[in-house]
Amino acid sequence: MERKSLGKGLGALIPGADREDRQSGTDIEVGRISFNPYQPREAMNDEKFQDLVNSVRVHGVLQPIVVRSKGDGEYELVAGERRLRAATAAGLVRIPAIVRELTNEQSLEVALIENIQREDISAIDAAIAYKRLCDEFGLSQEDIAFGVGKSRSTVANTMRLLNLPPEVCSHLKGGRISEGHARAILSVDGEDDQITCARQIVESGLSVREAERLAREWTKTRSSRSIRANVSRETSISAKDPNALEIEARLREIFGTKVNFVRNKDRGRLEIEFYTDDDLERILMLICGV
């Protein structure tokens, strides 16, 4: 199956864009350009952005932005949001631009791909962009991973962050916790427990490793409460010991999902949860080593 051309520069999405330079573009009044409503990134690094503003103030905008015409001399941004915002902040009246005729879908796809490739995009914004590429363009996680130069498991794990409660997502977007912290929180069952765990991580300033230990202890405590509250025939014979809980914790880190390990005398079972067909295939690839 032919893969969509993501992650290969604007030329893969806008024919000829990679060959354009400043001389082949045109200068457009900044006030006539509206921002792309499909922009997936909601926050920018203030320090890096200010560095860009200072550079633009001294040297101008060296690489043209890409816009599409809205008619009557008005334009809509397609790619280059940081440059446009920096030009506005630097007080520039005009900015070099390349005008392209693009559909709404093409404009959306360019905006998503351009921002996924930014180093400073938040994990949540990336997850939202991945989901939109799946939902609105029918791309699989494998297609996206191939296009943006990441592993399929990385894309899948990033998308799983959307399962976190809104408060935890807010901590992640605000930089109070990292993606590593968020993945540790995902291993904790229950929205209330995830929120409480996140608050403790933020308030105590825990490292990712410390957060993982906290999540494991949280799961052990919850498992102990569950065993006492609802003892089944199987677990009444042999309740989970610390070794079994440690095995579960290690497997959760490997597979990035919930794992249940039950052992009864000389036999037992291992349950690995998955949430989508893509998630199942990701887990099978990890198990099979392909």
Number of C-alpha atoms within 10 A of each C-alpha: 3 5 11 14 16 22 20 14 15 19 15 15 20 16 10 10 16 13 9 13 14 15 11 11 17 14 14 19 15 18 13 13 19 15 16 18 12 17 21 24 20 10 12 12 10 9 9 11 16 14 12 20 24 16 16 20 17 10 9 18 22 13 16 23 22 23 25 20 15 13 8 7 10 15 22 19 23 29 27 20 19 14 21 25 16 23 23 18 16 18 13 17 12 18 23 23 26 22 20 15 12 16 10 10 12 14 25 23 21 24 23 25 25 21 21 23 15 11 7 13 18 24 21 23 24 23 21 20 24 25 22 17 20 15 11 12 13 11 17 16 23 17 18 25 20 18 17 17 12 12 13 21 21 13 20 22 18 21 20 19 22 17 11 19 15 12 14 25 22 14 16 22 19 12 12 16 23 16 19 15 22 24 22 24 27 25 21 24 15 11 17 11 16 23 19 13 20 27 17 14 21 16 9 10 13 16 15 18 12 14 25 22 14 19 26 22 16 19 19 20 12 15 15 14 11 11 15 12 9 10 12 11 9 12 14 13 12 12 18 18 12 10 9 15 20 15 13 23 23 14 17 20 15 12 20 22 20 18 20 16 17 18 17 14 7 5 7 10 9 11 11 16 16 17 9 10 9 16 21 14 14 21 20 13 13 13 11 7 7 7
